[in-house]
Every structure is written in structure tokens, then in C-alpha cells.
Amino acid sequence: MSSLSSLAEEQSHLSVIYGRLDELRAQARQRLAETQRHRGGTKEALSLRDVAAYGYAERLAQYEAVEEGLCFGRLDLRDGDRLHIGRIGIHDTDHPLLVDWRAPAARPFYVATAITPYDVTVRRHIRTRERTVVELNDEILDLDRAGDRALVGEAALIAALDANRTGRMRDIVETIQAEQDRVIRAEPGGVLVVQGGPGTGKTAVALHRAAYLLYTYREQLTARGVLIIGPNATFLRYISQVLPSLAETGVLLATLGDLFPGLPAHRPESPATAEVKGRAVMVEVLAEAVRDRQRVPAEPIEIEVDGQVLRLTAADCEPARQRARAAGPRHNLARPIFETGVLDVLAGQVADRIGADPFWDDPLGADDALTSPNVLDEADLADLRADLASNPLVRAALDALWPVLTPAELLTGLYAAPEVASGLLGPADRELLRREPGAGWSPADVPLLDEAAELLGDDDRAARAAAGRELAIRLSYAQGVLDITAGSKSFELEDDDEAAIPNIADIMQADMLADRLADREHRTAAERAAADRDWVFGHVIVDEAQELSPMAWRLLMRRCPSRSMTVVGDLAQSGSLGAPDGWAEVLAPYVADRWRLAELTVSYRTPAEIMDYTRDRLAAADPAIVPPRPVRSTGVPPWEATGSLDELVARVAYEKDTVGDGRLAVIVPADLLTTLTAALPQLAGGPSPDLEEPAVLLTVAQAKGLEFDTVVVVDPDRILAGSPRGANDLYVALTRPTQRLGVFTLDHE
Ligand SMILES: Nc1ncnc2c1ncn2[C@@H]1O[C@H](COP(=O)(O)OP(=O)(O)OP(=O)(O)O)[C@@H](O)[C@H]1O
């Protein structure tokens, strides 16, 4: 219970903090308006103003984002100091009014205990509504009163966990627990695997880690961006509000299907086909498909050039093919080598006819005797080759033998004729790949398209060299700009609170500014990365990582050569047919055993009653599944029922009424989706359901990573039997609720 005087004291400090926020906002707004008003001047001045305007707009957006719940905690320290903890850091001249939750000074808020208090005597959780303090919860970190409490800020935590769901994930910045904090603040280098059961906060932790890394290593990470991979578009929408609410924008949220720019890949396909496409052997299959497109004529090709018939045989072309293959693995880049070899052969045939010297071996001949049978010299031969190279018939022959291919063309060819992989895939697997051209791409195609792009290669060397030269020019220009602005603290504006608003030189390094100048639309790294297939990220976070195939891992590792990665998942929840047995199996090809494991052990989502039911229900199907320890109980046991479709409809209607402002999900076996969509038309559904609707109908695959106040699972035995990984699927379904679970078995007469 918060005393009135404490509430009033906190309120008065909070008002000071909000007052300062308002001032900062007004300053940023004024500076933005000023920079936008001055449009004249040199090109350099314009660029500089654009950069400044971008910086002020970004700052303004951050101030707006933190309005709600700006300050949520206080630490009283042994030396009498007090620190208020909040979403961003705010200073008043040189005195901190609010410490950013990610700053080292804020860490005790999440990890201090009575046993290890980090000089903290009291930890206070401050609950606010708009700009008003409504509740305070104090924890005295005193050994005598410590008890065996393992939770940090228990009251605030339980209030957050009990709150109704909204269809959008919320940030947990006010109640991060110690084991989660350790993951969030772990060093960014190397691969960190975060394993934990359902509801242990893996996704929440992954998102807060992104925010922490961007804050702590801003210089390294802003330029390259952070990539977060999620399982599907619905999940990405579900988590999309968390980072903006933490005032972070430099993150690209994407599914695997988004990672080949220009080729959207959202076509559904069978799990069996996806599994074959995800196998590591597909690297060899693709290499084979490429080799298959490097041909020599099965029958001699005849090409008529200027009345002369030239012939290309397999023996003529084989040396060219071997030279081109030896030159390197990239098919398109090797085409000029093949082309030169074939043109040499053809030019030789033309030369034999038009340049033959009838007297070359005439002992009485003049001074050309015994030197060469042909009067054409190297320059003539080069002309001949150039003429042949532009001849459409010759080009057509070259294109048939060694075509320049796009990744999509290579894959389309492979799917139309998968026999090319007969040494590597059995007949049933090859049939799973077979497909008519033009039906669109699936997520499992993306790693294959990416692999194909690597095998084929774009000849972008000239473009890269030009980009390098341009970067050097921009860098030196940007450094000049920073030198000038650092020298003159006032940037085109009069301001009496100069110290409060950073100068560009304070907030940007030359390379960042150079990047901004290069990109006149001022897109963030994340936005630019989304359009660039081989963009290399500063850090990659993979959520639901247990679902990724070996081919998907290859793609992600290419996007992160530094291997600065956070891999988040739960092997026991994997529904993919090719799921790995352990993280070592996944990571060994890339980092051997140089990866770290962190485990999350407490389930925040699912109450004890549902966890107990889940453990018992799955004990027979898969004893290896051990649900995590729940943090709370609701006193409401799950219900089970069997009945007709009408009875199911009635049960769902009852649960929908009961859930009130919360959210309800009905999770069904994939093969019943059509029937139940028709029977429950009031539920939102479809391939990408709107989770903000009060009630939704989902398959297990769609429900992965999500949560709802109430869940009704339909036909659990059918889910169990529906796939070799049925126990894992049922585990996912049963652990989605935060409050109530119902399990309904349909009478299938
Ligand atoms: N420290 C915390 N404070 C408040 N809420 C928390 C905390 N940790 C986790 N939660 C909440 O618990 C729920 C489950 O978290 P999350 O979805 O991140 O778990 P998960 O491990 O990714 O689950 P799954 O494996 O099922 O995808 C979310 O509502 C999240 O906000």
C-alpha cells in the first residue's frame, strides 16, 4: 500500500521529469522547424541540414514513444542517493533526473537481492497512469526480511502477468527478472543460445536485448542494423510494438520469406516439401543443377556465319567448359571464360578457311615459308572473335550451352526437372520438389534462392569498386562537416540551452554521417538492409530458432559473418519435420563448439494448473517434455469435454463471453481448419489473422510464439497423430493461455 506522502513525493519528482521531457521535445521541434525553414545555400549546406533535420525528427519520435510509463522505478542507495529508472535517460544540466534502464547504473534495479544488494536498500516500482503516479511497491533489500523470494518486484510482475492480453506483445522493461537480465546484457560477441520452455520470456528477452545492444553499442550497430527473424508475419505483427515503445527503430523484423528482396515468398506448401528443401544436401543439389546448365553439345551444333557452316562438337567445347569450371564456383562470372574458349574454336574454323596460306609449305615460296599455315595474325583473330561474339546465332548457341542464369531461373529449372538431383535425392523426395513454373515462392525457397545467388554470382565488381570510391569521398566530406560543426557549437540556430541539445558532431561519427549523406531519403540501416540481399548485419537475433532448417541457417550465417548472434528457441516446441536434436548440431558447422548457452527456467505466461495438466497430458506421448516452473497459479483448472460440433460452438461462445476484454484463441488441427472456419464464422482467421480481434481461429503452426487469455484446443489426439512431431505441436497448443484452457474432443460420427 502506498502512503499518501510517498505518492505525493513521487508525483512531484515525476512532474519535474515530464516537465523536462516537454522542454526537450519543444527544443527538438523548434530545431526541426528551423532546419526545415532554411532551404537555400550550397549543396553541402543542404545536405547538412537534411542530416540535422533527420536527427531532430528521430529524437522527437523517441520523446513521443516514451510518454507512457516514462519513469517506473527508483533505487535508494546506501549512501543516501536515489536513482529514478525509466525508458530513457533525462538530465537537468548535469544532474540525472532519470536513468535509462539500459545504463549500467540501472542494473541493480533488475538484479539486486537482499543477499547481493549492490548497495541498494530499497527498490521501488512506480506505477503510473498517463502522468499520474497511481501505486508504489517497495522492496526492502534487508537480509532479515529477505525470506526466499526469488522474484524481483513480485507485485508489479504479477500485475503485468495477470493483465488482459491485447493481441500485441508489451514490453517488460518494468519487471525484467534477474535470469532474463543476464541474457539481455550479455556481451554481443559470438553466438549466444537462449533455450527455455514456453512462456519463459524468450521473445521478450530477445527484443529487450536488441534495445540494450543498440543503446550500449550504438556506434557499431546503428550503421549495420540488427536483424530479428520471426516465424511468420502474424508473429512479427504481434511483437512489432515492443521496440518502438522502447524508442528503438534500428531493427529489421523479418521472416525468412522476406530475405530475398524483390521475390516475396509467402506461398504455402506441405511440411514434407519444406523439409526436403531445407536439407543441407540441397547445397549439392543446387551445385548439380548449376553443373547441369554447363553443357557441351550432345549432337554437333551447326552455325551458319557469312555463308560458312561452323560446327561445334562436344570435344570442341569440353576444354572451354573445363577452363570455365576451374576458374571459380560462380557460374555467371565464369561465362566469359567459357565464351572465350568457344569463340576461339569458332574463330579458328573461320581462320582456317579465309586465312589459309596456299603456299605456306612451298619450299620455293617467299619469306613466309615454314612459319605459319595461316596468314591471319593475332589482331585479325581478335577481330574475328569480336564479330562472332556479336553474331545472334553464336550467342544463341552460347546461351544454350552456358546460360547466364538468375537464381529464380535456376530454381524453376530444378523444380521442373528434379531428375538432375537423382544422385542426391531419392525418387519420393524429388517428386516433392517437382512443380510447374510460375506458382510463386515459399519461405523454404528463400534459402535456396540465396544459395543459388551465391553459386551464380552477379558481376557487380565494377559497381562495388565505384561504391568504394564514393564512400571514401563521402567519408572525407563528412569528416570535414563534423570538424566545422564541432568548431562552431551553434548550428545555424540561436539557442539559450545549447548544452542540452547535442551538436551533430556529438551524436554522429563520420561514417554514420557519410551513410546518411549517401542516402538522401535517410532510410535507417534496417530499411536499407531490407532492400539488399547480401546486407551484413551488426547483430542477428533468431526467434523460434528451433524451426529453422540447415539451409536457413546457411543464409543467416551469410548475413552475419561476425557471428554476433542471439539464438532463441525451445527444441521441445519444434514442429518442423527436420528439427535438430540439439543446438550443437545446428551451430557446429559455423562456430564449432564456440557458442554459449543461457537457460530460462521460469514460465511467466502459463499458470501452474495448466502446466500440470500439460505435463500429465504429454507424459505418455513424450516423457522428455518437461514444462518449465510456473510463476503463479490462478486456481482455475483446465476443462475437458467431448461432443458434437454444435456443442463445441456453444463452448466457444461461452468462453468468448467469459474472456471479456481479453483475447480468445481456438487452436485446431490443420486438417480441421476448413470445417471449423465454417462452423465458427465469428472468429478471425485466414492465413494472417488479426490478433487484435477478440477471438481467433488458428492452427498450431500459426499459434507458435503467441499467447491469449483463454485457449480452446480442439481434438488434441488428432494434433498428436497429425505429424511425427505431434507431441511437440500439442505442447505448443496447450501452453498458449495466460488464464484459462479448455480441451475439446469432437465426436466424429
Ligand atoms: N519479466 C517479465 N515481466 C513481465 N512479463 C513477462 C516477463 N517475462 C515474460 N513475460 C511475459 O510472459 C509472456 C511470455 O513471454 P514470451 O512470449 O517472451 O515467452 P517465450 O519464451 O518466447 O514463449 P514461447 O516459447 O511460447 O514462444 C509474455 O506475455 C511476456 O510479456
The ligand as an SDF file (V2000), in Angstrom:
LIG
                    3D

 31 33  0  0  0  0  0  0  0  0999 V2000
    9.8810  -10.3190  -16.6400 N   0  0  0  0  0  0  0  0  0  0  0  0
    8.6700  -10.2920  -17.1270 C   0  0  0  0  0  0  0  0  0  0  0  0
    7.7770   -9.3730  -16.7260 N   0  0  0  0  0  0  0  0  0  0  0  0
    6.5190   -9.3280  -17.2270 C   0  0  0  0  0  0  0  0  0  0  0  0
    6.0860  -10.1680  -18.1550 N   0  0  0  0  0  0  0  0  0  0  0  0
    6.9410  -11.0960  -18.6080 C   0  0  0  0  0  0  0  0  0  0  0  0
    8.2680  -11.2100  -18.1190 C   0  0  0  0  0  0  0  0  0  0  0  0
    8.8700  -12.2090  -18.7780 N   0  0  0  0  0  0  0  0  0  0  0  0
    7.9690  -12.7070  -19.6290 C   0  0  0  0  0  0  0  0  0  0  0  0
    6.8200  -12.0370  -19.5180 N   0  0  0  0  0  0  0  0  0  0  0  0
    5.5840  -12.2670  -20.2760 C   0  0  0  0  0  0  0  0  0  0  0  0
    5.3990  -13.6490  -20.3990 O   0  0  0  0  0  0  0  0  0  0  0  0
    4.7990  -13.9400  -21.6510 C   0  0  0  0  0  0  0  0  0  0  0  0
    5.6130  -14.9540  -22.3700 C   0  0  0  0  0  0  0  0  0  0  0  0
    6.7880  -14.3590  -22.8620 O   0  0  0  0  0  0  0  0  0  0  0  0
    7.3900  -14.7580  -24.2640 P   0  0  0  0  0  0  0  0  0  0  0  0
    6.3400  -14.8060  -25.3140 O   0  0  0  0  0  0  0  0  0  0  0  0
    8.5720  -13.9100  -24.4810 O   0  0  0  0  0  0  0  0  0  0  0  0
    7.8440  -16.2590  -23.9310 O   0  0  0  0  0  0  0  0  0  0  0  0
    8.5600  -17.2940  -24.8850 P   0  0  0  0  0  0  0  0  0  0  0  0
    9.5820  -17.9810  -24.0410 O   0  0  0  0  0  0  0  0  0  0  0  0
    9.0360  -16.6360  -26.1240 O   0  0  0  0  0  0  0  0  0  0  0  0
    7.3800  -18.2800  -25.1770 O   0  0  0  0  0  0  0  0  0  0  0  0
    7.1900  -19.3420  -26.3770 P   0  0  0  0  0  0  0  0  0  0  0  0
    8.3040  -20.3210  -26.2830 O   0  0  0  0  0  0  0  0  0  0  0  0
    5.8900  -19.9550  -26.0900 O   0  0  0  0  0  0  0  0  0  0  0  0
    7.2130  -18.5620  -27.6480 O   0  0  0  0  0  0  0  0  0  0  0  0
    4.6860  -12.6100  -22.3700 C   0  0  0  0  0  0  0  0  0  0  0  0
    3.4130  -12.0520  -22.1520 O   0  0  0  0  0  0  0  0  0  0  0  0
    5.7120  -11.7560  -21.7040 C   0  0  0  0  0  0  0  0  0  0  0  0
    5.4040  -10.3990  -21.7880 O   0  0  0  0  0  0  0  0  0  0  0  0
  1  2  1  0
  2  3  1  0
  2  7  2  0
  3  4  2  0
  4  5  1  0
  5  6  2  0
  6  7  1  0
  6 10  1  0
  7  8  1  0
  8  9  2  0
  9 10  1  0
 10 11  1  0
 11 12  1  0
 11 30  1  0
 12 13  1  0
 13 14  1  0
 13 28  1  0
 14 15  1  0
 15 16  1  0
 16 17  2  0
 16 18  1  0
 16 19  1  0
 19 20  1  0
 20 21  2  0
 20 22  1  0
 20 23  1  0
 23 24  1  0
 24 25  2  0
 24 26  1  0
 24 27  1  0
 28 29  1  0
 28 30  1  0
 30 31  1  0
M  END
$$$$
